[in-house]
Amino acid sequence: MPGYTPVGTPHHQAKSPNETTRADYNRMHFDTAMGGKQEPGKNGKERRSGDVFGDLLGSQGYQFASKKESGPRTINEMRKEDIAKDMDPEKLKILEWTEGKTHNIRALLCSMHTILWEDCKWKPVEMHQLITPSDVKKAYRRACLAVHPDKV
């Protein structure tokens, strides 16, 4: 029987080829990951804080200090804070300049312009100018002349 379908099965009808079907990308077919719908204006771009426990337990009355506010995290940072309390700012600036470059004369010479005073006659040197040991020696001697108290 051509038009007969058993009860409970859907009756499908073929569409003619000249009817164009378009995909339905309506937003109502796509729910958020939580299963609910988003509020208009949120656009799913709300900012979340990095403090998970503060978010969870903050409403219960618990208060957590963030790691950034709790002070230094390493022994080296605590040592630097103790030194910074009693030291001259210029000496502290020099210590920060030499940190990580103690055995690298080329890096010290290249970054020397960052700690010198304004009227100093030192011309900055780039790393590509300090390839050979003789170039390093010349730059070192020029640096000594630039900062020597009797030569200034």
Secondary structure, 3 states (H helix, E strand, C coil): CCCCCCCCCCCCCCCCCCCCCCCCCCHHHCCCCCCCCCCCCCCCCCCCCCCHHHHHHHHHCCCCCCCCCCCCCCHHHHHHHHHHHHCCHHHHHHHHHHCCCCCCHHHHHHCHHHCCCCCCCCCCCCHHHCCCHHHHHHHHHHHHHHHCCCCC
